[in-house]
Every structure is written in structure tokens, then in C-alpha cells.
Amino acid sequence: MANENRDLIHMTLKDGLVVIETRPDLAPKHVAQIKQLVSDGQYDGVVFHRVIDGFMAQTGDVEHGNSTNESYNLNRAGTGASNLPNLEAEFSDANHGRGALSMARSAPPNSANSQFFICFGDASFLNGQYTVWGQVIEGMEFVDNITRGEPPKDPDKIIKMEIVSK
């Protein structure tokens, strides 16, 4: 599929702007759900609740992980979802390499909802088991600066996410 069908998402972190290219050619339903949540402002203020050095930074718990809501609970972040339905897996042969964005899920393959992670480096052992929906194309150095921890003592958060035209 041609690149012109891929939207860009700007994710503002404390250190700078991360530009994500969506991959509807790999995961059209996941991209549509992410875009809906971005359009609704659901990710603004959501913390990175699980950040493992050399592996990945996980975020997207819009239920318990949004630091601007009264339901925010860092100890429960990672257990919540959005009010949208869980998605059927859209596994592909896309590589979980540096800058890949993939959906977090529980044990059942069709349990992804709103949470996602960004790979710091090679995580190819996840290939074919998790749904890749995007790729960081600019600003990976800002992802590298996200505070580590499970959860981090003082977690970084998504300041703002928005869909932009190419």
C-alpha cells in the first residue's frame, strides 16, 4: 500500500515531538481505533506506566493512566482500557524493531484496546504475536529519554497526541 494512505500522529513529550507514521496496511482496525482515541483527546495526559530499559515504553491506559483524570491511579495503570471494544489481532510479519509501535494486550490475542508500546531496540521475538500499527519516523531520541520503571516513580506522560496531514 502506498505511503500516502498513512497518517502522521504527533505525540508531544516533555523533551520534544515524536512523529509516528501509522501503518493501516498492516493493522487497519487498530489504526482506526488509535486515531479515534487520539481525535477524542483520550491519550493527552496518559503516563508511560511500564518502561523497561533496552526493551520498550508502554502507555495508553486511558482509564487508569490519565494523570489529568480523577480516576488516575499509577498502581492500576496498565490494567485499564477505553470505552471502545477490544480488537481482533492483526498480526503481521512486521518487525518489532527500534521505533515500532505495537499494541499491548493480555494473554488472549484479541484483547488489545488502547494500550500500546514503543520498542527501544530489537524485540523481534514479539513478531507475529503482537499487532504493529506504526513507526516512529522522527524524535526517537525523546522516546529514549522516557523515565524507566514498572511503574516509574515519577512517570513521563503524553502531553498531547494529534493526527496531522502529511
C-alpha angles and dihedrals in degrees: 000000000000120000092238088078091060117094124212121232121200114212114189116208128179092265099042151298124320116199116208125192112209120226108213087159088068103033115010096169093048092047090049092051093046090049091050091052091046091049090050091051091241095140097050107112096010114142130226096246100177119037119166118187112243092009120058151312115236126201140140104099095141091175103054103004102062105109091199096058129081089234090063111129117163091197090058096039108121094038098077139077141186128275089257120097124269114262133239111245117267098193118179140169090261111134121247091223133144110317097011115143115214136172120259116221142166122250097291108081092225096056102094114123121147107334121098140167137216118219117232092198142338112343095158090144084079094057113126092011102074131039116253110207105164151005132227106238098173135019101030087143087068091052088051088059096057111124113258126232145097085263107355114233091236104017125206117235142203104261094192139346123196139166114240133187119251 
